[in-house]
Amino acid sequence: MKSPQPDCKACTEAKQSERPFGISKCRNTKPGELTHIDVWGKYDIASINGHQYFVLMIDNVTRHITVKFLKTKDQAAQKVKDYLTYLKTHKKPPRSI
């Protein structure tokens, strides 16, 4: 039985489906060339050391994960700079983030 009113926008979107994306064939070939970076927080409860944020850095090729904990969000820029310096000194020059 059809309802007299059309479905709301949320109902229509909930009924839509999307096929899963395939495995990406385009990957950088050298470690350090592409890094995915995300800042997480602010958490309601601080850690033992008073950290309420963290920055997550993932290398696109190796999937190596680096996590740096932050007490304030403004520390994120320096942590990213430190990570990029680390890559340069270990002969993994970054090309994009």
N, CA, C and O atoms as a DFTB+ gen file, in Angstrom:
388 C
 N C O
     1  1       0.841      -1.164       0.000
     2  2       0.000       0.000       0.000
     3  2       0.899       1.244       0.000
     4  3       1.867       1.316       0.757
     5  1       0.583       2.183      -0.822
     6  2       1.369       3.412      -0.910
     7  2       0.834       4.438       0.066
     8  3      -0.372       4.541       0.294
     9  1       1.757       5.193       0.637
    10  2       1.345       6.252       1.541
    11  2       0.958       7.473       0.704
    12  3       1.466       7.642      -0.405
    13  1       0.071       8.319       1.214
    14  2      -0.361       9.480       0.442
    15  2       0.743      10.532       0.279
    16  3       0.695      11.330      -0.656
    17  1       1.723      10.542       1.168
    18  2       2.800      11.523       1.088
    19  2       4.067      10.852       0.573
    20  3       4.321       9.687       0.879
    21  1       4.855      11.571      -0.196
    22  2       6.123      10.981      -0.641
    23  2       7.081      10.828       0.538
    24  3       6.958      11.503       1.561
    25  1       8.028       9.926       0.361
    26  2       9.025       9.701       1.410
    27  2       9.814      10.981       1.670
    28  3      10.050      11.776       0.760
    29  1      10.214      11.165       2.911
    30  2      11.068      12.307       3.239
    31  2      12.462      12.066       2.659
    32  3      12.784      10.955       2.238
    33  1      13.272      13.099       2.642
    34  2      14.604      13.018       2.052
    35  2      15.459      11.955       2.760
    36  3      16.146      11.179       2.096
    37  1      15.423      11.914       4.083
    38  2      16.215      10.946       4.847
    39  2      15.789       9.507       4.525
    40  3      16.637       8.620       4.420
    41  1      14.472       9.273       4.368
    42  2      13.995       7.925       4.044
    43  2      14.473       7.493       2.661
    44  3      14.873       6.346       2.466
    45  1      14.431       8.409       1.712
    46  2      14.882       8.100       0.354
    47  2      16.370       7.784       0.340
    48  3      16.792       6.818      -0.295
    49  1      17.170       8.591       1.035
    50  2      18.614       8.357       1.071
    51  2      18.960       7.062       1.794
    52  3      19.928       6.396       1.427
    53  1      18.196       6.696       2.804
    54  2      18.476       5.474       3.554
    55  2      18.220       4.230       2.707
    56  3      18.815       3.182       2.960
    57  1      17.355       4.328       1.719
    58  2      17.028       3.192       0.866
    59  2      18.003       3.029      -0.296
    60  3      18.001       1.996      -0.965
    61  1      18.833       4.036      -0.541
    62  2      19.788       3.949      -1.639
    63  2      20.945       3.054      -1.239
    64  3      21.311       2.976      -0.067
    65  1      21.505       2.391      -2.210
    66  2      22.662       1.543      -1.920
    67  2      23.768       1.839      -2.924
    68  3      23.519       2.330      -4.024
    69  1      24.974       1.533      -2.525
    70  2      26.162       1.772      -3.349
    71  2      27.005       0.507      -3.319
    72  3      27.223      -0.082      -2.261
    73  1      27.474       0.098      -4.488
    74  2      28.343      -1.073      -4.543
    75  2      29.674      -0.727      -3.866
    76  3      30.113       0.421      -3.945
    77  1      30.326      -1.688      -3.205
    78  2      31.612      -1.417      -2.553
    79  2      32.662      -0.985      -3.574
    80  3      32.672      -1.455      -4.712
    81  1      33.530      -0.096      -3.154
    82  2      34.626       0.328      -4.012
    83  2      35.649      -0.791      -4.101
    84  3      35.871      -1.512      -3.129
    85  1      36.264      -0.936      -5.249
    86  2      37.303      -1.942      -5.434
    87  2      38.599      -1.500      -4.772
    88  3      38.709      -0.383      -4.266
    89  1      39.564      -2.386      -4.785
    90  2      40.879      -2.070      -4.221
    91  2      41.551      -1.054      -5.129
    92  3      41.548      -1.205      -6.351
    93  1      42.122      -0.028      -4.533
    94  2      42.778       1.020      -5.294
    95  2      43.998       0.464      -6.021
    96  3      44.859      -0.174      -5.415
    97  1      44.058       0.713      -7.318
    98  2      45.188       0.242      -8.107
    99  2      46.275       1.296      -8.200
   100  3      47.407       0.991      -8.574
   101  1      45.942       2.534      -7.863
   102  2      46.897       3.631      -7.950
   103  2      47.486       3.875      -6.560
   104  3      46.852       4.495      -5.706
   105  1      48.690       3.388      -6.348
   106  2      49.380       3.585      -5.072
   107  2      50.756       4.151      -5.353
   108  3      51.392       3.809      -6.350
   109  1      51.199       5.000      -4.483
   110  2      52.565       5.499      -4.615
   111  2      53.518       4.326      -4.422
   112  3      53.221       3.390      -3.680
   113  1      54.652       4.383      -5.087
   114  2      55.549       3.233      -5.068
   115  2      56.617       3.308      -3.989
   116  3      57.250       2.297      -3.686
   117  1      56.831       4.468      -3.409
   118  2      57.893       4.604      -2.415
   119  2      57.311       5.030      -1.069
   120  3      56.423       5.882      -1.022
   121  1      57.799       4.451       0.017
   122  2      57.338       4.866       1.343
   123  2      57.620       6.344       1.592
   124  3      58.681       6.853       1.232
   125  1      56.680       7.012       2.198
   126  2      56.844       8.411       2.560
   127  2      56.321       9.397       1.531
   128  3      56.177      10.580       1.841
   129  1      56.031       8.945       0.307
   130  2      55.586       9.875      -0.724
   131  2      54.216      10.477      -0.410
   132  3      53.985      11.656      -0.676
   133  1      53.322       9.690       0.144
   134  2      51.981      10.172       0.480
   135  2      51.643       9.734       1.896
   136  3      51.723       8.551       2.228
   137  1      51.265      10.699       2.728
   138  2      50.889      10.412       4.110
   139  2      49.503      10.984       4.378
   140  3      49.226      12.142       4.065
   141  1      48.651      10.171       4.952
   142  2      47.317      10.613       5.364
   143  2      47.416      11.066       6.815
   144  3      47.936      10.341       7.664
   145  1      46.914      12.272       7.098
   146  2      47.038      12.846       8.438
   147  2      45.665      13.279       8.933
   148  3      44.886      13.873       8.188
   149  1      45.374      12.977      10.197
   150  2      44.101      13.377      10.799
   151  2      44.336      13.718      12.272
   152  3      45.104      13.046      12.962
   153  1      43.668      14.763      12.737
   154  2      43.732      15.162      14.147
   155  2      42.419      14.745      14.800
   156  3      41.343      15.032      14.276
   157  1      42.506      14.078      15.933
   158  2      41.334      13.591      16.656
   159  2      41.244      14.279      18.018
   160  3      42.264      14.543      18.655
   161  1      40.046      14.558      18.450
   162  2      39.832      15.136      19.780
   163  2      38.869      16.297      19.688
   164  3      38.438      16.664      18.595
   165  1      38.568      16.808      20.685
   166  2      38.908      16.850      22.083
   167  2      38.047      15.829      22.830
   168  3      36.821      15.803      22.715
   169  1      38.741      14.995      23.595
   170  2      38.040      13.998      24.378
   171  2      37.671      14.572      25.740
   172  3      38.407      15.383      26.303
   173  1      36.536      14.146      26.257
   174  2      36.045      14.657      27.534
   175  2      36.971      14.298      28.689
   176  3      37.146      15.079      29.624
   177  1      37.555      13.119      28.614
   178  2      38.416      12.643      29.697
   179  2      39.863      12.660      29.205
   180  3      40.182      12.064      28.176
   181  1      40.719      13.332      29.934
   182  2      42.134      13.409      29.562
   183  2      42.848      12.120      29.952
   184  3      42.410      11.404      30.853
   185  1      43.944      11.835      29.269
   186  2      44.758      10.665      29.616
   187  2      45.503      10.923      30.925
   188  3      45.391      12.002      31.508
   189  1      46.253       9.944      31.375
   190  2      47.021      10.084      32.612
   191  2      47.969      11.271      32.525
   192  3      48.185      11.970      33.515
   193  1      48.541      11.503      31.336
   194  2      49.475      12.610      31.141
   195  2      48.804      13.909      30.722
   196  3      49.492      14.888      30.433
   197  1      47.481      13.938      30.683
   198  2      46.750      15.159      30.356
   199  2      46.491      15.387      28.875
   200  3      46.132      16.495      28.478
   201  1      46.666      14.362      28.051
   202  2      46.430      14.503      26.619
   203  2      44.940      14.354      26.304
   204  3      44.276      13.446      26.805
   205  1      44.426      15.259      25.469
   206  2      43.030      15.180      25.055
   207  2      42.871      15.094      23.540
   208  3      41.746      14.993      23.049
   209  1      43.960      15.131      22.796
   210  2      43.952      15.049      21.345
   211  2      45.034      14.071      20.903
   212  3      45.936      13.739      21.672
   213  1      44.937      13.615      19.658
   214  2      46.060      12.925      19.042
   215  2      46.030      13.157      17.549
   216  3      44.977      13.395      16.957
   217  1      47.214      13.082      16.946
   218  2      47.341      13.219      15.499
   219  2      47.783      11.862      14.965
   220  3      48.706      11.238      15.488
   221  1      47.101      11.421      13.908
   222  2      47.326      10.112      13.310
   223  2      47.932      10.313      11.929
   224  3      47.389      11.064      11.119
   225  1      49.062       9.643      11.648
   226  2      49.734       9.754      10.358
   227  2      49.916       8.345       9.799
   228  3      50.507       7.486      10.452
   229  1      49.403       8.110       8.582
   230  2      49.453       6.788       7.968
   231  2      50.163       6.897       6.624
   232  3      49.764       7.682       5.763
   233  1      51.229       6.097       6.448
   234  2      51.934       6.047       5.175
   235  2      51.088       5.260       4.180
   236  3      50.602       4.175       4.501
   237  1      50.910       5.796       2.977
   238  2      50.024       5.184       1.986
   239  2      50.551       3.848       1.467
   240  3      49.749       2.965       1.161
   241  1      51.848       3.669       1.358
   242  2      52.407       2.444       0.789
   243  2      52.524       1.341       1.834
   244  3      52.015       0.237       1.640
   245  1      53.186       1.640       2.928
   246  2      53.456       0.610       3.934
   247  2      52.327       0.450       4.945
   248  3      52.267      -0.545       5.667
   249  1      51.430       1.437       4.992
   250  2      50.338       1.474       5.987
   251  2      50.887       1.562       7.408
   252  3      50.209       1.180       8.362
   253  1      52.109       2.064       7.551
   254  2      52.705       2.269       8.866
   255  2      51.972       3.424       9.549
   256  3      51.784       4.484       8.952
   257  1      51.566       3.218      10.783
   258  2      50.789       4.205      11.531
   259  2      51.668       4.838      12.597
   260  3      52.353       4.148      13.352
   261  1      51.634       6.166      12.643
   262  2      52.327       6.921      13.680
   263  2      51.280       7.737      14.428
   264  3      50.485       8.451      13.816
   265  1      51.284       7.629      15.747
   266  2      50.342       8.371      16.585
   267  2      51.134       9.260      17.530
   268  3      52.048       8.795      18.210
   269  1      50.784      10.528      17.569
   270  2      51.403      11.476      18.499
   271  2      50.289      12.075      19.360
   272  3      49.282      12.555      18.840
   273  1      50.479      12.042      20.665
   274  2      49.475      12.556      21.589
   275  2      49.707      14.030      21.872
   276  3      50.849      14.482      21.952
   277  1      48.618      14.778      22.023
   278  2      48.684      16.231      22.184
   279  2      47.861      16.669      23.387
   280  3      46.788      16.127      23.653
   281  1      48.371      17.642      24.098
   282  2      47.598      18.226      25.198
   283  2      46.654      19.300      24.668
   284  3      45.540      19.458      25.167
   285  1      47.106      20.039      23.650
   286  2      46.269      21.053      23.015
   287  2      46.333      20.865      21.509
   288  3      47.308      20.327      20.984
   289  1      45.298      21.306      20.820
   290  2      45.204      21.095      19.383
   291  2      46.270      21.869      18.609
   292  3      46.677      21.445      17.527
   293  1      46.720      22.985      19.143
   294  2      47.705      23.792      18.423
   295  2      49.076      23.124      18.345
   296  3      49.942      23.610      17.618
   297  1      49.300      22.034      19.062
   298  2      50.553      21.294      18.986
   299  2      50.622      20.410      17.740
   300  3      51.689      19.888      17.415
   301  1      49.516      20.239      17.050
   302  2      49.454      19.332      15.901
   303  2      50.400      19.757      14.782
   304  3      51.068      18.908      14.192
   305  1      50.471      21.047      14.480
   306  2      51.324      21.523      13.388
   307  2      52.788      21.146      13.630
   308  3      53.476      20.712      12.706
   309  1      53.256      21.306      14.843
   310  2      54.651      20.973      15.144
   311  2      54.894      19.471      15.038
   312  3      55.954      19.050      14.572
   313  1      53.930      18.658      15.462
   314  2      54.075      17.198      15.363
   315  2      54.150      16.762      13.900
   316  3      54.910      15.855      13.561
   317  1      53.362      17.405      13.031
   318  2      53.396      17.084      11.604
   319  2      54.749      17.501      11.013
   320  3      55.336      16.763      10.222
   321  1      55.242      18.685      11.399
   322  2      56.559      19.130      10.926
   323  2      57.649      18.159      11.374
   324  3      58.552      17.840      10.601
   325  1      57.569      17.690      12.613
   326  2      58.545      16.723      13.133
   327  2      58.496      15.422      12.329
   328  3      59.536      14.836      12.028
   329  1      57.298      14.975      11.986
   330  2      57.134      13.744      11.212
   331  2      57.723      13.897       9.807
   332  3      58.397      12.992       9.314
   333  1      57.472      15.038       9.165
   334  2      58.008      15.280       7.830
   335  2      59.533      15.381       7.861
   336  3      60.203      14.919       6.937
   337  1      60.076      15.975       8.905
   338  2      61.529      16.027       9.076
   339  2      62.091      14.627       9.251
   340  3      63.138      14.298       8.693
   341  1      61.402      13.806      10.021
   342  2      61.817      12.407      10.209
   343  2      61.881      11.681       8.862
   344  3      62.839      10.959       8.583
   345  1      60.849      11.880       8.026
   346  2      60.852      11.229       6.715
   347  2      62.039      11.677       5.872
   348  3      62.696      10.858       5.229
   349  1      62.313      12.990       5.876
   350  2      63.425      13.523       5.075
   351  2      64.765      12.964       5.541
   352  3      65.610      12.620       4.715
   353  1      64.967      12.869       6.853
   354  2      66.247      12.387       7.380
   355  2      66.437      10.891       7.180
   356  3      67.560      10.393       7.250
   357  1      65.337      10.165       6.929
   358  2      65.429       8.727       6.682
   359  2      65.282       8.393       5.196
   360  3      64.894       7.284       4.830
   361  1      65.603       9.385       4.342
   362  2      65.611       9.214       2.893
   363  2      64.271       8.743       2.341
   364  3      64.222       7.896       1.448
   365  1      63.190       9.293       2.873
   366  2      61.838       9.039       2.388
   367  2      61.175      10.393       2.141
   368  3      60.255      10.769       2.868
   369  1      61.630      11.128       1.126
   370  2      61.128      12.490       0.947
   371  2      59.614      12.536       0.695
   372  3      59.119      11.882      -0.223
   373  1      58.892      13.296       1.498
   374  2      57.446      13.386       1.302
   375  2      57.109      14.218       0.063
   376  3      57.773      15.214      -0.224
   377  1      56.086      13.807      -0.655
   378  2      55.630      14.550      -1.828
   379  2      54.276      15.190      -1.588
   380  3      54.002      16.276      -2.097
   381  1      53.424      14.521      -0.809
   382  2      52.107      15.084      -0.536
   383  2      51.548      14.525       0.761
   384  3      51.868      13.415       1.188
   385  1      50.690      15.350       1.372
   386  2      50.010      14.907       2.593
   387  2      48.532      15.168       2.432
   388  3      47.751      14.875       3.338
